[in-house]
């Protein structure tokens, strides 16, 4: 039995934490074993909340193919996330969703897929990566570029080797500044895109990017410079959402609601409106 | 983040963004999304505005700028 968005779309479910993973000093993954699996597409979000504090949108980082083991990766960055991070195993929070459209996976047959992540942005992208790994026979290739501030902030680091070893998949990381013991690339994640024209078939690619807004701005600019068209670039945008279901209008960019038409929205749709970045 | 009163951080930190969005969401995005204006012309916003911003004046200025 699966749970779709129910009769009262605002009614949250009580979700019990079955486990908490300390990913980095500021990021934790919350694992929920739900009684009824939450069917979601990669990129759709849920609203996690604590009564009396508030709720915010988070995109599950677990595999859409394993809907009963929902995982949500959360960066501690403000009032609500502070309280979320204080929760322990067995405690509950409110969950409602999934909302949004998710990544347009149906467009990717016979395409090269470029994934660019920054910091905690790898969390929603991991759901996409899981989804793509289950359909590599339909894809040409998957190129993943990821950057974090420092090695301690490299999210899901234990999984990189496994992903890079998969057929058709390449995985490259960078950290912002040199660090003792790190022999890999140094620089912001856009430095990994310098030769992207040689790594993917520009005419038959899609790029999905997620990370801090400033990073989205520079990655989008870099991709456009390198020959991507706005129609090929999808940004996972998060805004101050309120209702999450396309009613209050708080998360709008132009006539598009990020909660309804996103949060993974095509750059071509939003590029001419104010306040994109 | 959504939440109880006082908890919500502002979605648009810059004044210009808030003003532009107020105008555009009523008269531009509304028609685009739903096919009708987001304003019925009741005038309560003009009467209530503490800053004495008359939205009719703003719209007239924009239209006259556009026709130049």
Boltz contact constraints between the chains, C-beta under 6 A:
constraints:
  - contact:
      token1: [A, 54]
      token2: [B, 1]
      max_distance: 6.0
  - contact:
      token1: [A, 54]
      token2: [B, 2]
      max_distance: 6.0
  - contact:
      token1: [A, 54]
      token2: [B, 3]
      max_distance: 6.0
  - contact:
      token1: [A, 54]
      token2: [B, 7]
      max_distance: 6.0
  - contact:
      token1: [A, 55]
      token2: [B, 2]
      max_distance: 6.0
  - contact:
      token1: [A, 56]
      token2: [B, 1]
      max_distance: 6.0
  - contact:
      token1: [A, 80]
      token2: [B, 1]
      max_distance: 6.0
  - contact:
      token1: [A, 240]
      token2: [B, 11]
      max_distance: 6.0
  - contact:
      token1: [A, 242]
      token2: [B, 2]
      max_distance: 6.0
  - contact:
      token1: [A, 250]
      token2: [B, 11]
      max_distance: 6.0
  - contact:
      token1: [A, 254]
      token2: [B, 29]
      max_distance: 6.0
  - contact:
      token1: [A, 255]
      token2: [B, 29]
      max_distance: 6.0
  - contact:
      token1: [A, 255]
      token2: [B, 32]
      max_distance: 6.0
  - contact:
      token1: [A, 255]
      token2: [B, 33]
      max_distance: 6.0
  - contact:
      token1: [A, 274]
      token2: [B, 20]
      max_distance: 6.0
  - contact:
      token1: [A, 275]
      token2: [B, 17]
      max_distance: 6.0
